[in-house]
């Protein structure tokens, strides 16, 4: 996983624990990799094997390795294209926006087949059989509720996904996840920017962008996937999140 040098300074113990669980932490500064915290292997291990594993974990892990890493962990992780990301706890303003959106979603979808859900909730998306991704979107709307298994795990594809940007997730939400959702069958993707008080809406079709629009102050968001679902931006950004 990759984290900023500022985040490392503020939460060194947290990432030291992650490294001890055999997950290499790459430290970045100004978008560049500058250092790493790597797990320490016992002297009884063959050096070549340790080097091979460390190099592998720096770049890609398998879905099975990801499950093993997260099984007994206290942290929240995502797996995107073989790369592991540790999710920071969201701040107050982030959660305010999520709450406002979810209240609107809950009210509109009540009594309908489709269900809105909030994180933490794992969504497993297949780009292909050898590339399984696990993400925890801020809000999802699922219409294939029959794909929730007997253990309560969801095995389908959300119809609508919402991600609220924060400093640590902005790049993934705007680039990696846009590509992921487009390729795996998500119909509609909302990216909410609390700082700019804007929402970017992607509509996907056949693994391509069908439509894109930006909603700004004074606008209302209208879902193309769910006719009649409309939310005013002033309602979402009811609190002053610029402070």
URJOZI-V848855 format. One record per backbone hydrogen bond with DSSP energy under -0.5 kcal/mol. NH is the residue of the N-H (numbers start at 0). CO is the residue of the C=O. E is the energy in kcal/mol with one decimal. If there is no record, write none. Layout:
BEGIN
((NH CO E) (NH CO E))
END
This chain:
BEGIN
((2 25 -2.6) (4 27 -2.1) (7 3 -2.1) (8 4 -2.2) (9 5 -1.9) (10 6 -1.9) (14 10 -1.7) (15 11 -2.3) (16 12 -1.9) (17 13 -1.6) (18 14 -2.3) (19 15 -1.9) (20 16 -1.0) (20 17 -0.7) (21 18 -1.7) (22 17 -1.1) (23 21 -0.5) (24 36 -2.9) (25 0 -3.5) (25 23 -0.6) (26 34 -3.0) (27 2 -2.6) (28 31 -2.4) (31 28 -1.6) (33 26 -3.1) (34 26 -1.4) (36 24 -2.8) (37 35 -0.6) (40 38 -0.5) (44 41 -1.6) (48 45 -0.6) (49 45 -1.8) (50 46 -2.4) (51 47 -2.1) (52 48 -2.3) (53 49 -2.5) (54 50 -2.3) (55 51 -2.0) (56 52 -2.9) (57 53 -1.4) (58 54 -0.9) (58 55 -0.7) (59 55 -2.5) (60 81 -2.2) (65 61 -2.2) (66 62 -2.2) (67 63 -1.9) (68 64 -2.5) (69 65 -2.3) (70 66 -1.2) (71 67 -0.5) (72 69 -1.0) (75 86 -0.5) (77 84 -2.3) (78 133 -2.9) (79 82 -2.6) (82 79 -2.0) (84 77 -2.7) (86 75 -3.1) (86 84 -0.5) (94 90 -2.1) (95 91 -2.0) (96 92 -2.0) (97 93 -2.2) (98 94 -2.5) (99 95 -2.3) (100 96 -2.4) (101 97 -2.8) (102 98 -2.4) (103 99 -1.6) (104 100 -2.6) (105 101 -3.4) (106 102 -2.1) (107 103 -2.2) (108 104 -2.8) (109 105 -1.0) (111 108 -2.5) (114 141 -2.8) (116 139 -2.6) (118 137 -1.6) (122 134 -2.4) (123 153 -0.6) (124 122 -0.6) (124 132 -2.7) (126 124 -0.7) (126 130 -2.2) (127 130 -1.0) (130 127 -2.0) (132 124 -3.0) (133 78 -1.9) (134 122 -2.4) (137 161 -0.8) (138 161 -1.9) (139 116 -2.4) (140 159 -2.3) (141 114 -2.6) (144 142 -0.8) (146 143 -2.4) (147 144 -1.5) (148 146 -0.6) (148 152 -2.8) (151 148 -2.1) (154 146 -2.5) (158 140 -2.4) (159 140 -1.3) (160 187 -2.2) (161 138 -3.0) (162 189 -2.5) (164 162 -0.6) (164 191 -3.1) (168 165 -0.7) (169 165 -1.7) (172 168 -3.1) (173 169 -2.4) (174 170 -2.1) (175 170 -0.8) (176 171 -3.7) (178 174 -2.0) (179 175 -2.3) (180 176 -3.1) (181 177 -1.9) (182 178 -1.9) (183 179 -1.2) (184 181 -0.5) (185 180 -1.6) (186 158 -0.7) (187 158 -1.7) (188 201 -2.6) (189 160 -2.9) (190 188 -0.5) (190 199 -2.8) (191 162 -2.9) (191 189 -0.6) (192 190 -0.5) (192 197 -3.1) (193 191 -0.7) (196 192 -1.3) (197 192 -1.5) (198 214 -2.1) (199 190 -2.7) (200 198 -0.5) (200 212 -3.0) (201 188 -2.9) (201 199 -0.5) (202 210 -2.6) (203 186 -2.7) (204 207 -2.5) (207 204 -0.5) (209 202 -2.9) (209 207 -0.7) (210 202 -1.7) (212 200 -1.9) (214 198 -3.2) (218 215 -2.6) (220 230 -3.7) (221 219 -0.5) (222 220 -0.5) (222 228 -2.4) (226 224 -0.7) (228 225 -2.2) (229 227 -0.8) (230 220 -2.0) (232 218 -2.2) (234 231 -1.0) (235 231 -1.4) (236 232 -2.7) (237 234 -1.0) (240 238 -1.2) (242 239 -0.8))
END
